[in-house]
Amino acid sequence: MRDGNINKSAGFTMDVNIITETYNPLLKRKEVVFQIDHREVGSTPRRIEVKEALARILNRDPKLIFIRKIETKTGTRVSIGWANVYEDFEHAKLVEPDHIIKR
């Protein structure tokens, strides 16, 4: 399991842990499930912050990472998320829906 820690304003941090990484050769992407511990931050982190954290952990360009979903269970400050990490942007444009690319 790979993990990372990103600093937020006012000294707060959130921890991002990779739960699973599966390579899909047909779609030329990694399918990643991750967990975010945002107890110190409070609210669910923004997608751009999560994307930047995943880019650092996975050593990839943030433009090739597409956050599909982030779920926070009611009453907790831990979220589970799903992302797709492509080898190049051209494959992403062929597979990902437009609304995901725009996010």
N, C-alpha and C positions, 0 to 999 in steps of 0.2 A: 504494500500500500504506500503510495506516494502522498505526501502532504505538503502544505505550504501555509504560510501565515502572512496576511497582508495587513499593513498598518492603516488605520483610519484616522480621521482627524481627532484631536483631543486625546491622542494616545490609546484609543480603543483599537482592538484587533478582531479579526475573524479568522478562523482556521478552516482551510479547505482540504479535505482528504479525498483522494481517489479511491473509490470502493472497487470498481471493476473497469477494466479497459479491454475491449474486444475489437480486433481488427476485422473489418468486413472487406475482403478483397474485391468483391463484385462492385461495390460502391466506392472503393478506394478511400475509405475513411475509418477512423477509430470511433467506436461508440463508447462513451465514458459515462459512468454513473459516479456521482460525487456527493459528499456530505459537507455541509457548511455549518460550523458552530459559530453562531453570532450572538452569544449571550452578552458579551460586553457591548456590542453595537446596539442590540435591541431589535430593530425592525429587520425584515428580510432585506439582504443587500441588493443593490441594483445589478442588473444583468451585466453592465459594462465593468463593474468592479469584479464580478465573478469571472467574467471572460478574461480580464487581465491577470487574475490570480491563476487561472487554469493555464494561460499562456506561459507564465513563469514556471509552473510545475512541469508542464509537458514540453517545455522548450520549443514552442511553436509560435507562429505569427498570430496575433489575436484576430486578424481578418479571416483566418481559416477555421475559427472556432465558432460554432453556432449553438447557443443555449436553446434547447428545445423546451425545457420546463423546469421550474423550481417550485417545490411544494414545501410549505411549512405546516407541520401538524399543529392544530389549534392548541394554544396554551404552552407551546414550547418555543425555544429559540434555536432550534436545530432544523435545518432544511436538507432535503434530498433533491438533487438535480440531475438532469440528463443533458448531455451535449454530444454533438458530432464534430469531429476534428478531421478536416479533409487534407489531402496531400497538396491540392491546388484549388484555386478559386473557381476554375472552369468546371470541375466536377461538382462543386458545391452548387453552382448556378443550375446545373442540370437536375439535381436531386432535391435540394431544399425548396420548400414553398417560398414565394416572394415575401410573405409577411414575416417569416423567420429571418430571411436575409436582411430585411430592413431594420430589424431589431438590432 
